[in-house]
Amino acid sequence: MEYSSESRIGRYVTLIMVSLLIVTMAGCATSKISTLESMPPHLTVATQTHLDLLQLPRTKGKIVAAVYGFRDQTGQYKPSSENQLSTAVTQGATSMLVKALNDSGWFMPVEREGLQNLLTERKIIRALKPQNNEAPLPPLLSAGILIEGGIIAYDSNVKTGGTGARYLGIGVNRQYRVDQVTVNLRAVDVRTGRILNSISTTKTIYSYQLSTNVFRFTSFKNLLELDAGYTSNEPAQLCVQDSIEAAVIHLIAEGIQDNSWGLFSADDLASPVLKKYINEAQQQKING
């Protein structure tokens, strides 16, 4: 069977267009990967919750707080096809909590997680003191309150769904998944052991996927198949950090209302940031 010159030209034009499309897609993918690989280290982007933490009104006096540990209590592992056990949430929540307490300006965190390392260094200094003729070491600060709690829940696939359509071999598909992480934070009076305040905060984690594909015959025996897609996963550790910072703000706001600690000025009770979190807590109580 012989093809006419017009048919051959049409096939050549189709082949050229498909080749150009494939080269373009490959170039875009290579450029995107190259951009991602060449990104330099940078500071973590501040969320709105972190900005609220920095804008809290001043305290009457900083509270010395100790954090011995803020652990993952969920026991959840990431799903993996390679039988690799990897935790679903960060194991560095203690560092996040200490930073949030310090950034708030209301607490003076003291080192307790690495207390043994600190004591070892102090012993070394004392051992060398006769040689250096240094002044005696000052005593360690004792904490007024303990900050306890942990990551108490991680729920996968709280919501899942998607949409899709296909027409003449050309299709678009969109899928999403929602996970959820919950942290609990409580302040304990060191002198009495009484729990002053206890707060639980929940943050959703969104995952989104968009894909397009083309599947059609350009001629009797020639099949054209193209695929492109994009996936966005909200970092779980940033969601944990967001939940911890929100819990710290709520802990401060609730302590102010219970007179566990006080504001530098009574007029600061009208602070927009403080009112925002107080109103949120009151609304939560109303909704039950």
C-alpha positions as CSV (number, residue, x, y, z in Angstrom):
1,M,0.0,0.0,0.0
2,E,1.5,3.3,-1.1
3,Y,0.9,6.6,0.7
4,S,0.3,9.8,-1.2
5,S,2.7,12.7,-0.9
6,E,0.1,14.7,1.1
7,S,-0.3,11.8,3.6
8,R,3.5,11.5,4.0
9,I,3.8,15.2,4.6
10,G,1.1,15.0,7.2
11,R,2.9,12.2,8.9
12,Y,6.1,14.1,8.9
13,V,4.4,17.3,10.3
14,T,2.9,15.2,13.1
15,L,6.2,13.6,13.9
16,I,7.9,16.9,14.0
17,M,5.3,18.4,16.3
18,V,5.4,15.5,18.7
19,S,9.2,15.6,18.8
20,L,9.1,19.3,19.5
21,L,6.5,18.8,22.3
22,I,8.6,16.0,23.9
23,V,11.8,18.1,23.7
24,T,10.0,21.0,25.3
25,M,8.6,18.9,28.1
26,A,12.0,17.4,28.8
27,G,13.6,20.8,28.8
28,C,11.0,22.2,31.2
29,A,11.5,19.2,33.5
30,T,15.3,19.5,33.4
31,S,15.1,23.2,34.1
32,K,12.8,22.6,37.1
33,I,15.0,19.9,38.5
34,S,18.1,22.1,38.0
35,T,16.4,25.0,39.8
36,L,15.5,22.8,42.8
37,E,19.0,21.3,43.0
38,S,20.7,24.7,42.9
39,M,18.6,26.3,45.7
40,P,20.9,27.5,48.5
41,P,20.1,27.0,52.2
42,H,17.7,29.6,53.6
43,L,15.9,30.4,56.9
44,T,12.6,28.7,57.5
45,V,9.7,30.8,56.2
46,A,7.8,32.4,59.0
47,T,4.2,31.4,59.2
48,Q,1.4,33.7,60.4
49,T,1.4,31.8,63.8
50,H,5.1,32.5,64.2
51,L,4.5,36.2,63.5
52,D,1.7,36.2,66.1
53,L,4.1,34.6,68.6
54,L,6.6,37.5,68.0
55,Q,3.9,40.2,68.4
56,L,2.6,39.1,71.8
57,P,2.5,41.9,74.4
58,R,5.2,42.1,77.0
59,T,5.1,40.0,80.2
60,K,5.4,41.4,83.8
61,G,8.3,39.0,84.3
62,K,9.8,36.1,82.3
63,I,9.0,32.7,83.6
64,V,11.9,30.2,83.9
65,A,10.6,27.0,82.2
66,A,12.1,23.6,81.8
67,V,11.4,21.1,78.9
68,Y,12.7,17.6,79.5
69,G,11.2,16.2,76.4
70,F,8.4,16.7,73.9
71,R,8.1,13.4,72.2
72,D,6.2,11.7,69.4
73,Q,3.6,9.7,71.2
74,T,1.7,8.5,68.1
75,G,3.8,5.6,67.0
76,Q,2.9,6.3,63.4
77,Y,5.1,5.4,60.5
78,K,5.1,6.6,56.9
79,P,3.7,4.1,54.4
80,S,6.6,2.7,52.4
81,S,6.8,0.2,49.5
82,E,10.4,-0.7,50.4
83,N,9.7,-1.9,54.0
84,Q,11.6,1.1,55.5
85,L,10.4,2.3,58.9
86,S,10.3,6.1,59.0
87,T,8.3,8.0,61.5
88,A,5.4,10.1,60.2
89,V,6.2,13.1,62.3
90,T,9.4,14.8,63.3
91,Q,11.4,13.6,66.3
92,G,12.8,17.1,66.9
93,A,9.7,18.6,68.5
94,T,11.5,19.4,71.7
95,S,13.8,21.8,69.9
96,M,10.7,23.4,68.2
97,L,9.0,23.9,71.6
98,V,12.1,25.4,73.2
99,K,12.5,27.9,70.4
100,A,8.8,28.8,70.5
101,L,9.0,29.4,74.3
102,N,12.1,31.6,73.8
103,D,10.6,33.5,70.8
104,S,7.4,34.3,72.7
105,G,9.4,36.6,75.1
106,W,7.3,35.2,78.0
107,F,9.6,32.3,79.1
108,M,13.2,31.8,79.9
109,P,13.9,28.1,78.8
110,V,16.7,26.3,80.7
111,E,18.6,23.3,79.3
112,R,17.2,20.0,80.5
113,E,17.2,17.7,77.5
114,G,21.0,17.8,77.3
115,L,21.4,18.3,81.1
116,Q,24.0,15.5,81.4
117,N,26.2,17.1,78.8
118,L,25.9,20.4,80.6
119,L,26.9,18.9,83.9
120,T,29.9,17.1,82.4
121,E,31.2,20.4,81.0
122,R,30.7,22.1,84.4
123,K,32.8,19.2,86.0
124,I,35.6,19.8,83.5
125,I,35.6,23.5,84.3
126,R,35.8,22.8,88.1
127,A,38.6,20.4,87.5
128,L,40.6,23.1,85.6
129,K,39.7,25.9,88.0
130,P,42.8,25.7,90.2
131,Q,45.0,26.2,87.1
132,N,42.9,29.0,85.6
133,N,42.2,30.9,88.8
134,E,38.6,31.5,87.6
135,A,35.7,32.5,89.8
136,P,33.3,29.8,91.0
137,L,30.6,28.7,88.6
138,P,27.2,30.3,89.3
139,P,24.5,27.8,90.3
140,L,22.1,26.5,87.6
141,L,18.7,28.2,87.3
142,S,15.8,26.2,88.8
143,A,12.6,26.2,86.8
144,G,9.4,27.7,88.0
145,I,7.3,25.5,85.7
146,L,7.7,22.4,83.6
147,I,6.4,22.3,80.1
148,E,5.1,18.8,79.3
149,G,3.2,17.1,76.6
150,G,3.9,15.7,73.2
151,I,2.6,14.9,69.7
152,I,-0.5,12.9,70.6
153,A,-2.1,12.1,67.3
154,Y,-1.3,11.8,63.6
155,D,-4.3,10.8,61.5
156,S,-3.8,9.9,57.8
157,N,-6.4,10.3,55.0
158,V,-8.8,12.2,57.1
159,K,-10.2,13.4,53.8
160,T,-9.5,12.2,50.3
161,G,-11.0,13.0,46.9
162,G,-10.5,14.2,43.4
163,T,-11.9,15.0,40.1
164,G,-11.1,14.0,36.5
165,A,-12.2,14.2,32.9
166,R,-11.2,12.8,29.6
167,Y,-12.3,13.7,26.1
168,L,-10.9,12.3,22.8
169,G,-7.9,10.8,24.6
170,I,-7.0,14.0,26.5
171,G,-7.5,13.8,30.2
172,V,-7.0,15.9,33.4
173,N,-7.0,14.4,36.9
174,R,-6.8,16.1,40.3
175,Q,-6.5,14.4,43.6
176,Y,-6.1,15.6,47.2
177,R,-5.5,14.1,50.6
178,V,-5.8,15.6,54.1
179,D,-3.8,14.4,57.2
180,Q,-4.0,15.8,60.7
181,V,-1.6,16.3,63.5
182,T,-2.5,17.1,67.1
183,V,-0.2,18.3,69.9
184,N,-0.8,18.7,73.7
185,L,1.0,21.2,75.8
186,R,0.6,21.7,79.6
187,A,2.3,23.9,82.2
188,V,3.0,22.3,85.6
189,D,3.8,24.2,88.8
190,V,7.1,22.8,90.1
191,R,6.4,23.6,93.7
192,T,3.0,21.9,93.9
193,G,2.8,19.7,90.9
194,R,-0.5,21.3,89.9
195,I,-1.3,21.5,86.2
196,L,-1.8,25.2,85.6
197,N,-3.1,24.9,82.0
198,S,-3.4,22.3,79.3
199,I,-3.9,23.0,75.6
200,S,-4.4,20.9,72.5
201,T,-4.1,22.2,69.0
202,T,-4.7,20.5,65.7
203,K,-3.2,21.3,62.2
204,T,-4.2,19.8,58.9
205,I,-1.6,18.7,56.4
206,Y,-2.6,19.0,52.7
207,S,-1.3,16.9,49.8
208,Y,-2.3,17.8,46.2
209,Q,-1.7,16.1,42.9
210,L,-2.5,17.4,39.4
211,S,-1.8,15.2,36.3
212,T,-2.6,15.5,32.6
213,N,-2.2,12.9,29.9
214,V,-2.8,12.4,26.2
215,F,-3.5,9.0,24.7
216,R,-4.5,8.8,21.1
217,F,-3.6,7.3,17.7
218,T,-2.1,9.7,15.3
219,S,-2.4,7.1,12.5
220,F,-3.4,3.5,12.1
221,K,-0.4,2.1,13.9
222,N,1.1,5.1,15.6
223,L,0.1,5.8,19.2
224,L,0.8,9.1,20.9
225,E,1.1,9.0,24.7
226,L,2.1,12.0,26.9
227,D,2.0,12.5,30.6
228,A,2.7,15.4,32.9
229,G,2.0,16.0,36.5
230,Y,2.6,18.1,39.6
231,T,2.5,17.1,43.3
232,S,2.6,19.4,46.3
233,N,3.0,18.0,49.9
234,E,2.8,20.3,52.9
235,P,5.8,19.6,55.1
236,A,4.7,17.7,58.2
237,Q,7.4,19.2,60.4
238,L,6.3,22.7,59.6
239,C,2.7,21.8,60.5
240,V,4.0,20.3,63.8
241,Q,5.9,23.6,64.4
242,D,2.8,25.6,63.6
243,S,0.7,23.6,66.1
244,I,3.3,23.9,68.8
245,E,3.6,27.7,68.4
246,A,-0.2,28.0,68.4
247,A,-0.3,25.9,71.6
248,V,2.3,28.2,73.3
249,I,0.2,31.3,72.4
250,H,-3.0,29.7,73.7
251,L,-1.1,28.6,76.9
252,I,0.0,32.2,77.5
253,A,-3.5,33.6,76.8
254,E,-5.2,31.1,79.1
255,G,-2.6,31.8,81.8
256,I,-3.3,35.5,81.7
257,Q,-7.0,34.9,82.1
258,D,-6.4,32.5,85.0
259,N,-3.9,34.9,86.6
260,S,-1.1,32.3,86.4
261,W,1.1,35.1,85.0
262,G,0.5,38.7,84.2
263,L,0.9,41.4,81.5
264,F,3.4,44.2,81.8
265,S,0.5,46.6,81.4
266,A,-3.2,45.9,81.9
267,D,-3.9,47.8,78.7
268,D,-2.1,45.1,76.7
269,L,-5.2,42.9,77.2
270,A,-6.6,44.7,74.2
271,S,-3.7,43.6,72.0
272,P,-5.1,42.4,68.7
273,V,-3.0,39.2,68.7
274,L,-4.1,38.3,72.3
275,K,-7.7,39.0,71.6
276,K,-7.6,36.8,68.5
277,Y,-6.5,33.8,70.4
278,I,-8.8,34.5,73.4
279,N,-11.8,34.8,71.1
280,E,-10.8,31.6,69.3
281,A,-10.7,29.7,72.7
282,Q,-14.0,31.1,73.8
283,Q,-15.6,30.2,70.4
284,Q,-14.3,26.7,70.8
285,K,-15.9,26.4,74.2
286,I,-19.2,27.6,72.9
287,N,-19.2,25.1,70.0
288,G,-18.5,22.4,72.6
